[in-house]
């Protein structure tokens, strides 16, 4: 599957036609980057960390969280971490970190921009401490959770702008995304 990569500003406006991020282990110039890719999140390089949003109860019963649950398991380990809204639970599997941004108390609630920001701050601390410089994620908080991407992108910039963490946001092509979301809503 081919992927299209482009960089957008915090409001989602196109900045340049493409961007090539440094590979793991390459030096970066101490500034964060936000890149966009149309494609499957789970096709990202194996050395990149992954991130997505969940609730404190770790239910992960809808949306892309179902795929994370199937692919990485570890629900008991996540629950044992006793993280609350505004924090970030972490699994390490096959040499990569998987970040679970806790943005709400229960699965049927909606997150706030503040709880998302707090969980991103917690993830940033983990990244800095553990040398994580590349994270791939979906448009966090914007699918079933209904946050607006333009605001989420501004929060990502605010949190990561003084780091060397590069974030790649994956989006499925619209038709595929609609089909996948409908399939998970039926479960």
Secondary structure, DSSP 8 states (H G I E B T S, - for coil): ---EEEEE-TTS-EEES------TTS---S--EEEEEES-GGGS-TTSEEEEEEETT----STHHHHHHHHH--HHHHHHTT--TT-EEEEEETTEEEEEEEEESSTTS---HHHHHHHHHHHHHHHHHHT--EEEE-STTSSTT---HHHHHHHHHHHHTTS--EEEEEE--HHHHHHHHHHHHH-
